[in-house]
């Protein structure tokens, strides 16, 4: 039960922060946000507030912010169509009733002759059975009523395409950006709670029955030399240890002001990347208010670099698709992390947030990176690509993305349960 709650909270936080980035910059640019959704598929909760439909959906596979104009508008009216209209106190049309007009006895039924809901916000037509022409101004927040469901109209100045390249690009980039911000915030909190790694290679703890204990390492030892080379960073220590499974590594540590020579044989550990060495020590942590801020940014940067490197290996074939994990695999990993403590769970959340940000910036159709690519192409060629063609590309990309998710999830199920 703890794992289920942790997974739901983690997933909800990651998706909410990502979509909130899209949402807040869309609002800032004056776009009409039709829906803010957590999850995909059937709705299990929904509420309308300030023009936007907020939903929680059944499938925990992401989320989306639907902005007017990103997709073809839902309802299209044509000359000759009969519609009902109602008016507000300013005598502007505030409801356009597409069907079931008999359920709205107070509406005026007209035959549309001309309609412009993008720029002029005007409806021209004739009352059914009469020849007298009518011309109505439409309120910019008027609603279509179809099947008794209300959908707000989207004048062109509220649509995605009406905004500048900078505003559109920022709205698309804001989702991944907020994931990086979340990661920085979590690492910042972790730094204040548990401290940050020391500037030097100072041993924080020695695991019982580990190669380090057998070699004579003690808490507060400071490693200053490995195989005759001076070292000062934990990355150097990890590099020497991991590259020497079952091989002797000579180290010099500073203990109570004196240099002590130690010989360690790192244990061989099997990983997906092959065999690596493990010493059995942790790095000492220290509390530093000023150093915690750059530490949180550095950790986010280092995890970003690692994820990008692994993504490159996947593209070049050094990693196989079997190494990817979907929701099932992430849930299993979360279960293991939760058992090690809340602070490790926080770090796991920060890492996943970085991963989500980077994966969404990959220039593939349907992802934020793919949409940013189209904005970039428009900037170069000086005019946008045909929206219908772009929509087809994103639709195909989304379908392929869902297919990949199914394959990855099946691999997770086979690996964990079969």
C-alpha positions in Angstrom: 0.0 0.0 0.0 2.9 2.4 0.8 4.3 1.8 -2.7 0.9 2.5 -4.4 0.5 5.7 -2.5 4.1 6.8 -3.2 3.8 6.0 -6.9 0.5 7.9 -7.2 1.9 10.9 -5.4 5.1 10.8 -7.4 3.4 10.4 -10.8 0.9 13.1 -10.0 3.6 15.5 -8.9 5.8 14.9 -12.0 2.9 15.2 -14.5 1.3 18.2 -12.6 4.5 20.2 -12.6 5.2 19.4 -16.2 1.7 20.4 -17.4 1.5 23.4 -15.1 4.5 24.8 -17.0 2.6 24.5 -20.3 -0.6 25.9 -18.6 0.9 28.9 -16.9 2.8 30.1 -20.0 -0.2 29.5 -22.2 -2.3 31.7 -19.8 0.5 34.3 -19.7 0.5 34.5 -23.5 -3.3 34.9 -23.5 -4.1 31.5 -25.0 -7.4 29.8 -24.2 -6.6 26.6 -22.2 -9.4 24.2 -22.9 -8.3 21.3 -20.7 -5.7 20.5 -18.1 -5.5 16.7 -17.8 -3.6 14.3 -15.6 -3.5 10.9 -17.3 -5.1 9.7 -20.5 -8.3 7.8 -21.3 -11.7 7.9 -19.6 -12.3 10.7 -17.1 -12.6 9.7 -13.4 -12.9 13.3 -12.2 -13.5 16.7 -13.8 -14.3 20.2 -12.9 -14.6 23.4 -15.0 -13.1 26.6 -13.6 -12.1 29.9 -15.3 -12.5 28.7 -18.9 -10.6 25.4 -18.3 -11.7 21.8 -17.8 -9.6 20.1 -15.2 -9.6 16.3 -15.4 -8.0 13.3 -13.8 -8.0 10.3 -16.3 -7.8 6.6 -15.8 -4.4 5.7 -17.5 -1.3 6.9 -15.6 0.8 7.4 -18.8 1.3 11.2 -18.7 -1.0 14.2 -19.1 -1.7 17.1 -21.4 -2.8 20.7 -21.7 -5.1 21.3 -24.6 -4.8 24.8 -26.0 -7.2 26.3 -28.5 -5.9 26.2 -32.0 -3.3 23.4 -31.4 -5.8 21.0 -32.9 -8.7 21.7 -35.3 -11.5 23.4 -33.5 -14.2 21.0 -32.4 -17.3 22.7 -33.9 -17.6 24.2 -37.4 -20.6 26.1 -38.6 -21.5 26.6 -42.3 -23.8 28.8 -44.3 -27.3 27.4 -44.5 -27.1 25.7 -41.1 -29.9 26.4 -38.6 -28.7 27.5 -35.1 -30.2 29.0 -32.0 -28.7 32.0 -30.3 -29.2 33.6 -26.9 -27.9 37.0 -25.7 -26.3 38.5 -22.7 -27.2 41.9 -21.1 -24.9 43.7 -23.6 -27.0 42.2 -26.5 -24.1 40.1 -27.7 -24.5 36.4 -28.5 -23.4 34.4 -25.5 -24.7 31.0 -26.6 -24.7 29.3 -30.0 -27.0 26.3 -29.9 -26.0 23.8 -32.5 -28.7 21.1 -31.9 -31.5 20.2 -29.6 -32.8 23.7 -30.1 -36.3 22.7 -28.9 -34.8 22.4 -25.4 -34.0 26.1 -25.5 -37.4 27.8 -26.1 -35.9 31.3 -25.4 -33.4 31.1 -28.2 -33.7 32.8 -31.5 -33.4 30.3 -34.4 -31.7 31.6 -37.5 -30.3 30.3 -40.7 -26.7 31.2 -41.0 -25.6 33.2 -44.0 -22.2 34.2 -42.9 -20.2 33.6 -39.7 -16.8 34.7 -38.5 -15.9 33.6 -35.0 -12.1 34.0 -35.5 -11.7 37.8 -36.2 -14.9 39.8 -36.6 -16.9 37.8 -34.0 -20.0 38.2 -36.2 -23.0 36.1 -37.2 -25.2 37.1 -40.1 -28.4 35.3 -41.1 -32.2 35.1 -41.3 -34.8 34.2 -38.9 -36.3 30.9 -40.1 -39.4 31.6 -42.2 -38.6 35.3 -42.6 -36.6 37.4 -45.1 -35.4 40.0 -42.6 -31.6 39.8 -42.3 -29.9 39.8 -38.9 -26.4 40.7 -37.8 -25.2 39.8 -34.4 -22.0 40.6 -32.5 -20.7 37.6 -30.6 -19.2 37.8 -27.1 -15.6 36.7 -27.1 -16.4 34.3 -24.3 -19.6 32.9 -25.9 -20.2 29.1 -25.9 -21.3 26.5 -28.4 -24.0 24.3 -27.0 -23.9 20.8 -28.6 -25.6 17.8 -27.1 -26.2 20.0 -24.1 -22.5 20.4 -23.5 -20.9 23.8 -23.5 -17.6 24.6 -25.4 -16.2 28.1 -25.3 -15.4 29.7 -28.7 -11.8 30.6 -29.4 -11.3 33.9 -31.2 -8.0 33.9 -33.2 -6.3 36.1 -30.6 -6.9 33.3 -28.0 -5.5 30.5 -30.3 -2.0 29.0 -30.2 -1.2 30.0 -33.8 -1.9 33.7 -33.2 1.0 34.1 -30.8 4.6 35.0 -31.6 7.2 32.4 -32.2 8.8 33.2 -28.8 5.5 32.8 -26.9 4.7 29.5 -28.7 8.2 28.2 -28.2 8.2 29.2 -24.5 4.8 27.6 -23.9 6.1 24.3 -25.4 9.4 24.4 -23.6 7.9 25.3 -20.2 6.8 21.8 -19.4 10.2 20.2 -19.5 11.7 23.3 -18.0 9.5 22.9 -14.9 10.7 19.3 -14.5 14.2 20.6 -14.3 13.1 23.2 -11.8 11.4 20.5 -9.7 14.6 18.4 -9.7 16.6 21.4 -8.5 14.1 22.1 -5.7 14.1 18.5 -4.6 17.9 18.3 -4.5 17.9 21.6 -2.7 15.6 20.2 0.0 17.7 17.0 0.2 20.8 19.2 0.7 19.3 21.1 3.6 18.0 17.9 5.2 20.9 15.5 4.9 23.8 17.6 3.8 25.8 17.6 0.6 28.9 15.7 -0.4 32.2 17.0 1.1 34.7 18.8 -1.1 37.2 16.1 -0.5 36.9 12.3 -0.7 36.0 11.8 2.9 34.6 8.5 4.0 31.2 8.8 5.7 30.6 5.2 6.5 32.1 1.7 5.9 29.7 -1.2 5.3 30.2 -4.3 7.4 32.0 -7.2 5.7 32.7 -5.1 2.6 36.0 -4.9 0.7 36.6 -1.5 2.3 36.3 -2.9 5.9 38.6 -5.8 5.0 41.1 -3.3 3.6 41.0 -1.3 6.9 39.1 1.8 5.9 37.6 3.8 8.7 35.0 6.6 9.0 36.4 10.1 8.3 39.4 8.7 6.3 40.2 11.1 3.5 41.4 9.5 0.3 44.3 11.5 -1.3 46.0 9.1 -3.6 44.9 6.1 -5.8 47.4 3.9 -7.7 50.0 6.6 -7.3 47.8 9.4 -8.6 46.6 12.3 -6.5 42.8 12.5 -6.3 40.4 15.0 -4.7 36.9 14.3 -6.2 34.5 11.4 -5.4 34.1 10.8 -9.2 37.8 9.9 -9.3 37.3 7.4 -6.5 34.2 5.8 -8.1 36.0 5.6 -11.5 39.0 3.7 -10.1 36.8 1.4 -8.0 34.2 0.6 -10.7 36.9 -0.1 -13.3 38.8 -2.6 -11.1 36.4 -5.5 -10.1 38.4 -8.2 -8.3 41.6 -6.3 -8.9 43.9 -4.7 -6.2 43.7 -0.9 -5.9 46.4 0.9 -3.9 45.1 3.9 -1.9 46.6 6.4 0.5 44.3 8.0 3.1 44.8 10.8 5.5 43.8 9.7 9.0 44.3 11.9 12.1 46.8 14.0 10.1 48.9 10.9 9.1 49.1 9.1 5.7 48.1 5.5 5.8 48.5 3.1 2.8 45.7 0.6 2.2 45.1 -2.1 -0.4 41.5 -2.8 -1.5 40.1 -5.4 -3.9 36.6 -4.1 -5.1 33.9 -6.7 -5.3 32.6 -7.6 -8.7 29.0 -6.6 -9.2 26.9 -7.5 -12.3 24.9 -4.7 -13.9 23.1 -4.1 -17.2 26.2 -2.3 -18.4 28.5 -5.2 -17.4 30.7 -6.0 -14.4 31.8 -3.1 -12.1 33.7 -2.9 -8.8 32.2 -1.9 -5.5 34.1 -0.9 -2.4 31.4 -0.6 0.3 31.9 3.0 1.5 29.8 6.1 1.4 30.9 9.7 1.0 30.7 12.0 4.0 28.0 14.7 3.9 28.2 18.2 5.4 25.8 21.0 6.0 26.5 24.2 4.0 23.8 26.7 3.3 25.7 28.5 0.5 27.0 25.3 -1.2 23.6 23.7 -1.3 22.3 25.9 -4.0 25.0 25.2 -6.6 24.9 21.5 -5.5 21.2 21.2 -6.5 21.9 22.7 -9.9 25.0 20.5 -10.4 23.2 17.3 -9.5 20.4 18.1 -12.0 23.0 18.8 -14.6 24.9 15.6 -14.0 21.8 13.5 -14.1 20.8 15.2 -17.3 24.2 14.5 -18.8 24.0 10.8 -17.8 20.4 10.4 -19.2 21.4 12.1 -22.5 24.4 9.8 -22.8 22.3 6.7 -22.3 19.7 8.0 -24.7 22.5 8.4 -27.3 23.6 4.8 -26.6 20.0 3.7 -27.2 19.9 5.5 -30.6 23.3 4.1 -31.7 22.3 0.5 -30.6 24.6 0.2 -27.6 21.5 -0.1 -25.5 18.5 -2.3 -26.5 14.8 -1.4 -26.2 14.6 -4.2 -23.6 16.5 -1.9 -21.2 13.7 0.7 -21.3 11.1 0.8 -18.5 7.5 1.8 -18.7 5.0 2.4 -15.9 5.2 -1.2 -14.6 9.0 -1.1 -14.5 9.0 2.3 -12.8 6.5 1.1 -10.3 8.7 -1.9 -9.4 11.8 0.4 -9.1 9.7 2.7 -6.9 8.8 -0.2 -4.7 12.4 -1.0 -4.1 13.4 2.6 -3.5 10.5 3.2 -1.0 11.8 0.4 1.1 15.1 2.2 1.5 13.6 5.4 3.0 11.9 8.6 2.3 15.0 10.6 1.3 16.0 8.0 -1.3 12.4 8.2 -2.6 12.8 12.0 -2.9 16.1 11.5 -4.9 14.3 9.0 -7.1 11.6 11.5 -7.8 14.2 14.1 -8.8 15.9 11.7 -11.2 12.6 10.8 -12.8 11.7 14.5 -13.1 15.0 15.1 -15.0 14.3 12.0 -17.2 10.8 13.3 -18.0 12.1 16.7 -19.0 14.7 15.3 -21.3 12.5 12.7 -22.9 9.9 15.4 -23.7 12.6 17.5 -25.5 13.5 14.7 -27.9 12.5 16.0 -31.3 9.9 13.3 -32.1 6.3 14.0 -33.2 3.7 14.4 -30.5 6.4 15.2 -27.9 7.2 18.8 -26.8 10.5 18.5 -28.7 8.7 17.6 -31.9 6.4 20.6 -31.6 9.4 22.8 -30.9 11.0 21.5 -34.0 8.0 22.7 -36.1 8.3 26.1 -34.4 12.0 26.2 -35.3 11.2 25.2 -38.9 8.7 28.0 -39.1 11.3 30.5 -37.8 13.7 29.4 -40.5 11.4 29.3 -43.5 9.4 32.4 -42.4 6.0 30.8 -42.6 4.2 28.0 -40.7 3.8 24.5 -42.0 0.3 23.5 -43.1 -1.6 22.8 -39.7 -3.3 19.8 -41.2 0.0 18.2 -42.3 1.5 19.0 -38.9 -1.5 17.5 -37.2 -1.1 14.2 -39.2 2.6 14.0 -38.3 1.8 14.4 -34.6 -1.1 12.0 -34.7 1.2 9.3 -36.3 3.9 10.1 -33.8 1.5 9.8 -30.9 0.3 6.4 -32.2 3.8 5.1 -32.5 4.6 6.5 -29.0 1.7 4.5 -27.6 2.8 1.4 -29.5 6.3 1.8 -27.9 4.7 2.2 -24.5 2.8 -1.0 -25.0 6.0 -2.9 -26.0 8.0 -1.5 -23.1 5.2 -2.4 -20.7 5.0 -5.9 -22.0 8.8 -6.3 -21.6 8.4 -5.1 -18.0 5.6 -7.6 -17.3 7.7 -10.4 -18.8 10.8 -9.4 -16.9 9.0 -9.1 -13.5 6.2 -11.6 -13.6 6.8 -14.3 -16.2 
